Amino acid sequence: MSLLGLFDGSNARRAAGYATGAANNELTTGYNNAFGTLARSRNDQLAALKSGYSHAMDAMNQGEATSAGYLNKGYDTARGDVGAGYDSAKTNVTDYYNRSQNLLNPYIQRGSTLSDLYSTALGGKGADAQRQFYSDYASNDPYREFRDEQANRAIMASMNARGQSNSGRANLAVSRASMERGSQDLQQYLDRLDRAGQQGGQYATTLAGLASQTGQTMGNLEARRGETLGNIETSRGGALAQNTGNYATQRGQYGYKFGADQAAAHQGYGQSQAALDYQVGQGRAGNHIGYGNAVAAANTGAANNLIGLGSALISGFTPGKSGISPVGNLVRTFYGNAI
């Protein structure tokens, strides 16, 4: 700062320039600090959004997997229940058939055996087998002799009453009666064999019907089991697809919101930065305006100072009434009349 600067305004202009530069530096520092704060705030906001979105996606994935697990568990249990019910029904049907078979088999086997004997008696297995059948029949009837003896006694008693006990007629009557009884006994025996064989065939037909019915029942059970399991799997697929679709929709909504929130964060950051830039620009413009005003004021003051100084000089060298100017008087005062 110089003495001359007090008059020509250079000191004031220099001070105004320093002040304006310092003010602009403060504005720049404040702007940089505010910009850094805004950037950190935006980055923190974006990081929080990303973290929240990531956690939400993890929760969604876990929720979808858990829901799918519960669905599969329920449908697997349903499959197990269907399988257990089918096995129980199959066991009951099989047990019913086996018990019926055990009850009918003895009659079927007996009927088959007796039907075979009847066929042998009729010669179905050849003459030798037929002769052996009748031989066995005659020797295996323990009551035949007893019946013959009882019948012969009755005939002989009748003959004795008529006085013909030892006659040829008595012997013929005994022989004829014996043949008739034998023929009747044999025919009755063959009839029993035939009926027993037919009865065994009827039991065999009954068992065959039961077997057919059991097969149809088992087939129906298997068909219904397959149909039920198919429906379960169709329902499972639909439920899992719906579950996936629901979570996919929620993921889409979260993704859209995440994008919108990010856009809002960037938009807010841009608006704040624009406002900050505008404020700094306004501050700098104000500083420059103030600097211009200060320089103008300094120049005006300097001009006034110079005008005043010029007026003072003119007055100082202008002679007074005594014919001597104020400057002359001042010089005389210092140097006397020597000059």
ChimeraX attribute file (.defattr): number of C-alpha atoms within 10 A of each C-alpha:
attribute: neighborCount
match mode: 1-to-1
recipient: residues
	/A:1	10
	/A:2	9
	/A:3	8
	/A:4	11
	/A:5	14
	/A:6	15
	/A:7	20
	/A:8	20
	/A:9	22
	/A:10	18
	/A:11	18
	/A:12	22
	/A:13	21
	/A:14	17
	/A:15	16
	/A:16	21
	/A:17	19
	/A:18	13
	/A:19	15
	/A:20	21
	/A:21	16
	/A:22	13
	/A:23	17
	/A:24	20
	/A:25	13
	/A:26	12
	/A:27	18
	/A:28	15
	/A:29	12
	/A:30	14
	/A:31	17
	/A:32	13
	/A:33	12
	/A:34	15
	/A:35	17
	/A:36	12
	/A:37	12
	/A:38	18
	/A:39	16
	/A:40	12
	/A:41	14
	/A:42	19
	/A:43	15
	/A:44	12
	/A:45	16
	/A:46	18
	/A:47	13
	/A:48	12
	/A:49	18
	/A:50	16
	/A:51	12
	/A:52	13
	/A:53	18
	/A:54	13
	/A:55	12
	/A:56	15
	/A:57	17
	/A:58	12
	/A:59	12
	/A:60	17
	/A:61	16
	/A:62	12
	/A:63	14
	/A:64	19
	/A:65	14
	/A:66	12
	/A:67	16
	/A:68	18
	/A:69	13
	/A:70	12
	/A:71	17
	/A:72	17
	/A:73	12
	/A:74	13
	/A:75	17
	/A:76	15
	/A:77	12
	/A:78	15
	/A:79	18
	/A:80	13
	/A:81	12
	/A:82	18
	/A:83	16
	/A:84	12
	/A:85	14
	/A:86	17
	/A:87	14
	/A:88	12
	/A:89	15
	/A:90	17
	/A:91	13
	/A:92	12
	/A:93	16
	/A:94	17
	/A:95	12
	/A:96	14
	/A:97	18
	/A:98	14
	/A:99	11
	/A:100	15
	/A:101	19
	/A:102	12
	/A:103	13
	/A:104	16
	/A:105	16
	/A:106	13
	/A:107	19
	/A:108	24
	/A:109	16
	/A:110	15
	/A:111	24
	/A:112	20
	/A:113	16
	/A:114	21
	/A:115	23
	/A:116	16
	/A:117	21
	/A:118	23
	/A:119	18
	/A:120	20
	/A:121	21
	/A:122	14
	/A:123	15
	/A:124	13
	/A:125	13
	/A:126	12
	/A:127	13
	/A:128	10
	/A:129	16
	/A:130	19
	/A:131	14
	/A:132	13
	/A:133	17
	/A:134	14
	/A:135	11
	/A:136	11
	/A:137	13
	/A:138	14
	/A:139	9
	/A:140	10
	/A:141	10
	/A:142	9
	/A:143	9
	/A:144	15
	/A:145	11
	/A:146	11
	/A:147	12
	/A:148	17
	/A:149	13
	/A:150	11
	/A:151	16
	/A:152	19
	/A:153	12
	/A:154	13
	/A:155	18
	/A:156	19
	/A:157	15
	/A:158	14
	/A:159	18
	/A:160	14
	/A:161	10
	/A:162	9
	/A:163	12
	/A:164	15
	/A:165	16
	/A:166	11
	/A:167	11
	/A:168	10
	/A:169	12
	/A:170	20
	/A:171	17
	/A:172	11
	/A:173	15
	/A:174	19
	/A:175	13
	/A:176	12
	/A:177	16
	/A:178	17
	/A:179	13
	/A:180	12
	/A:181	16
	/A:182	15
	/A:183	12
	/A:184	12
	/A:185	13
	/A:186	15
	/A:187	12
	/A:188	12
	/A:189	14
	/A:190	19
	/A:191	13
	/A:192	15
	/A:193	22
	/A:194	19
	/A:195	16
	/A:196	21
	/A:197	25
	/A:198	17
	/A:199	18
	/A:200	24
	/A:201	18
	/A:202	15
	/A:203	21
	/A:204	20
	/A:205	13
	/A:206	16
	/A:207	20
	/A:208	13
	/A:209	12
	/A:210	17
	/A:211	17
	/A:212	12
	/A:213	14
	/A:214	17
	/A:215	15
	/A:216	12
	/A:217	16
	/A:218	18
	/A:219	12
	/A:220	12
	/A:221	17
	/A:222	15
	/A:223	12
	/A:224	14
	/A:225	17
	/A:226	14
	/A:227	12
	/A:228	16
	/A:229	18
	/A:230	13
	/A:231	12
	/A:232	17
	/A:233	16
	/A:234	12
	/A:235	13
	/A:236	18
	/A:237	14
	/A:238	12
	/A:239	16
	/A:240	18
	/A:241	13
	/A:242	12
	/A:243	18
	/A:244	17
	/A:245	13
	/A:246	13
	/A:247	17
	/A:248	15
	/A:249	12
	/A:250	14
	/A:251	17
	/A:252	12
	/A:253	12
	/A:254	16
	/A:255	15
	/A:256	12
	/A:257	14
	/A:258	18
	/A:259	15
	/A:260	12
	/A:261	16
	/A:262	18
	/A:263	13
	/A:264	12
	/A:265	18
	/A:266	17
	/A:267	13
	/A:268	14
	/A:269	18
	/A:270	15
	/A:271	12
	/A:272	15
	/A:273	17
	/A:274	12
	/A:275	12
	/A:276	18
	/A:277	14
	/A:278	12
	/A:279	14
	/A:280	17
	/A:281	14
	/A:282	12
	/A:283	16
	/A:284	19
	/A:285	13
	/A:286	15
	/A:287	21
	/A:288	18
	/A:289	13
	/A:290	16
	/A:291	21
	/A:292	16
	/A:293	14
	/A:294	20
	/A:295	21
	/A:296	15
	/A:297	15
	/A:298	22
	/A:299	18
	/A:300	14
	/A:301	17
	/A:302	20
	/A:303	15
	/A:304	14
	/A:305	16
	/A:306	14
	/A:307	12
	/A:308	13
	/A:309	13
	/A:310	12
	/A:311	11
	/A:312	12
	/A:313	13
	/A:314	14
	/A:315	14
	/A:316	17
	/A:317	14
	/A:318	14
	/A:319	15
	/A:320	13
	/A:321	6
	/A:322	6
	/A:323	9
	/A:324	15
	/A:325	17
	/A:326	17
	/A:327	16
	/A:328	16
	/A:329	16
	/A:330	13
	/A:331	13
	/A:332	14
	/A:333	10
	/A:334	9
	/A:335	10
	/A:336	10
	/A:337	8
	/A:338	5
	/A:339	6
